[in-house]
């Protein structure tokens, strides 16, 4: 399998999930249909499914396009134009080999679903997780429809995936997340690795793993003394809520 990021706006990612043997592909969070289809044409693949992480327009806006009137659209209960409602732990297949597991992660929106994807024909290949606006490189999404407790639960669920799982998120926010992480954990040397990644890559999606995020993402490190001290809180939900408030107001 192969994952191809498509930058469909200034910072918005869509993706192709390609089953190489069958040349069949799914599109993840299609917003600009023309840009995604152009990449699919370059790759020589046939789009057979759509996957949507949540209902926000910049992730689901392409679902209504007449370009794909016959393919199934997988998504949570608020996703527009879906044809396949998915819930926590549901599974489905793309092409001949690509296995998809749905992980409900409500908070950014109530219908947020992350999709963990593996290749049945190549067990040695690391899986990938499409996190939408739940988990970013070094950060997490705003709590538009949920609470700190829910985001903690969502990120804890993602943290249980294999450490080598590659993270594919919805936006290129990594530079800002690095600056905020440094303000919270100034002595965390792992954050320097993420900073270097930003310096040498315009697009950072797909270049980090769940294991990496547990080392440098402050939103996944609520039990660390530096994070608790920065927020003045101890209980995970309270720490998460304070971190999100601090990030919302951060101008560093």
C-alpha positions in Angstrom: 0.0 0.0 0.0 1.0 3.6 -0.5 -0.3 6.9 0.9 -0.1 10.1 -1.1 -0.7 13.4 0.5 -2.5 16.1 -1.5 -2.3 19.7 -0.3 -5.7 21.0 -1.4 -5.5 24.5 0.2 -3.0 26.5 2.1 -2.7 24.0 4.9 -5.4 21.4 4.2 -4.5 17.7 3.4 -6.5 15.2 1.4 -4.9 11.8 0.7 -4.9 8.9 -1.7 -4.7 5.4 -0.1 -3.5 3.2 -2.8 -3.6 -0.6 -3.0 -0.7 -1.1 -5.4 -1.5 -4.6 -6.7 -5.0 -3.7 -7.8 -4.3 0.0 -8.6 -7.5 0.8 -6.6 -7.5 3.8 -4.2 -9.6 5.5 -1.6 -9.6 9.3 -1.1 -9.4 10.6 2.4 -11.0 14.0 3.3 -11.6 15.1 -0.3 -12.2 18.9 -0.4 -10.9 19.9 -3.8 -12.0 17.1 -6.1 -10.1 18.5 -9.1 -6.7 18.5 -7.3 -7.2 15.0 -5.8 -8.4 13.6 -9.2 -5.4 15.1 -10.9 -3.0 13.2 -8.6 -5.1 10.0 -9.0 -4.6 10.3 -12.7 -0.9 10.9 -12.3 -0.7 7.8 -10.1 -2.8 5.7 -12.6 -5.2 4.6 -9.9 -9.0 4.0 -9.9 -10.8 5.7 -7.0 -13.2 3.1 -5.4 -14.1 4.7 -2.1 -14.1 7.9 0.0 -13.2 8.2 3.6 -14.1 11.2 5.7 -12.7 11.9 9.2 -15.4 14.4 10.2 -18.1 16.6 8.9 -16.3 20.0 8.6 -16.5 21.5 5.1 -12.8 21.5 4.6 -12.7 17.8 5.0 -16.1 16.7 3.6 -16.8 19.3 0.9 -15.9 17.1 -2.0 -18.3 14.4 -1.0 -21.2 16.0 -2.9 -19.2 16.3 -6.1 -20.8 14.4 -9.0 -17.3 13.2 -10.0 -17.8 10.2 -7.7 -21.5 9.3 -7.8 -21.1 5.5 -7.4 -18.4 5.0 -4.8 -19.1 4.3 -1.1 -18.4 7.3 1.2 -17.4 6.1 4.7 -17.9 8.5 7.7 -19.4 9.2 11.0 -23.0 10.2 11.7 -22.7 13.9 10.7 -20.7 13.4 7.6 -22.6 14.8 4.5 -23.3 12.5 1.5 -22.0 9.4 3.3 -23.3 6.1 2.1 -21.6 3.9 4.7 -22.0 5.0 8.3 -19.1 3.8 10.4 -18.7 3.6 14.2 -16.0 2.6 16.6 -14.2 -0.6 15.8 -15.9 -1.0 12.4 -13.7 -2.5 9.7 -13.8 -2.5 5.9 -11.5 -3.2 2.9 -10.1 -1.0 0.1 -9.1 -2.7 -3.1 -7.9 -6.3 -2.5 -5.5 -5.9 0.4 -6.0 -2.7 2.4 -7.7 -3.2 5.8 -9.3 -0.2 7.5 -10.2 0.0 11.2 -12.4 2.8 12.5 -11.5 4.5 15.8 -14.1 6.9 17.2 -12.4 9.9 18.7 -15.1 12.5 19.5 -14.1 15.9 20.7 -13.1 18.2 17.8 -16.4 17.1 16.5 -18.8 14.5 17.9 -18.5 12.4 14.7 -14.7 12.4 14.5 -13.4 9.0 13.3 -9.7 8.2 12.9 -8.9 5.4 10.4 -6.1 2.9 11.1 -4.9 1.3 7.8 -2.8 -1.8 7.3 -1.8 -3.9 4.3 -2.9 -7.6 4.5 -0.5 -8.6 1.8 2.5 -7.0 3.5 2.4 -7.6 7.2 5.9 -6.0 7.7 4.8 -2.6 6.4 3.9 -0.1 9.2 0.3 0.9 9.3 -0.9 4.5 8.9 -3.5 6.4 10.8 -5.6 9.2 9.3 -6.4 11.5 12.2 -8.2 14.4 10.6 -8.3 17.2 13.1 -7.9 15.1 16.2 -4.1 14.5 16.3 -1.6 16.8 14.6 2.2 16.5 14.5 3.0 18.0 17.9 -0.6 19.1 18.6 -4.3 18.3 18.6 -7.5 19.9 17.3 -9.7 22.4 19.1 -12.5 21.1 21.3 -15.4 22.4 19.2 -17.9 19.8 20.2 -16.2 18.1 23.2 -14.2 18.4 26.4 -10.6 17.9 27.6 -11.6 14.6 29.0 -12.8 13.4 25.6 -9.7 14.6 23.8 -7.6 12.8 26.4 -9.6 9.7 25.8 -9.2 10.1 22.0 -5.4 10.6 22.1 -5.0 7.8 24.6 -6.8 5.5 22.2 -4.4 6.6 19.4 -1.5 6.1 21.7 -2.4 2.4 21.9 -1.7 1.8 18.2 1.7 0.3 17.4 4.5 2.9 17.9 5.6 2.5 14.3 2.2 3.7 13.0 2.7 6.6 10.7 0.6 9.7 11.4 -1.3 11.4 8.5 -3.3 14.4 9.7 -5.6 17.0 8.3 -3.5 20.2 8.4 0.0 21.5 8.2 0.2 23.1 11.6 3.5 21.6 12.7 5.6 24.8 12.9 3.2 26.5 15.3 2.9 23.3 17.4 6.7 23.2 17.8 6.8 26.7 19.2 4.0 26.0 21.7 5.6 22.7 22.7 8.8 24.4 23.5 7.0 26.9 25.7 5.4 24.0 27.7 8.4 21.6 27.9 11.5 23.7 27.2 13.8 20.9 28.4 12.3 18.2 26.2 15.0 17.3 23.7 12.6 15.4 21.5 11.0 18.6 20.4 14.2 19.6 18.7 13.8 16.7 16.4 10.4 17.9 15.4 11.7 21.4 14.9 14.4 20.1 12.5 11.7 18.2 10.6 9.9 21.4 10.1 13.0 23.2 8.9 13.8 20.8 6.2 10.2 19.8 5.0 7.4 22.0 3.8 5.0 19.1 4.3 5.5 17.1 7.5 2.5 14.8 7.3 3.5 11.2 7.1 7.0 11.8 8.5 6.3 11.0 12.2 4.9 8.1 14.1 2.7 7.5 17.1 5.9 6.6 19.0 7.3 10.0 18.1 4.2 11.9 19.1 4.3 10.3 22.6 7.8 11.7 22.9 7.2 15.3 21.8 3.4 16.1 21.7 2.5 17.8 24.9 -1.2 16.9 24.5 -0.1 13.2 24.7 2.1 13.9 27.7 -0.3 15.0 30.4 1.4 12.9 33.1 4.8 14.7 32.7 5.8 17.0 35.5 6.7 19.9 33.2 3.3 19.7 31.5 1.4 19.6 34.8 3.5 22.5 36.1 2.9 24.6 33.0 -0.9 24.2 33.4 -1.0 24.3 37.2 -3.2 21.2 37.1 -2.9 17.5 38.0 -6.0 15.7 36.7 -5.7 14.7 33.0 -8.9 16.4 31.9 -8.0 19.6 33.6 -4.5 19.5 32.2 -5.8 19.0 28.7 -8.4 21.8 29.0 -5.7 24.2 30.3 -3.3 23.2 27.5 -5.9 23.8 24.8 -6.7 27.2 26.4 -3.0 28.1 26.4 -2.6 27.0 22.8 -5.6 29.0 21.7 -4.1 32.1 23.1 -0.5 31.3 22.2 1.3 34.0 20.1 4.8 32.7 20.3 
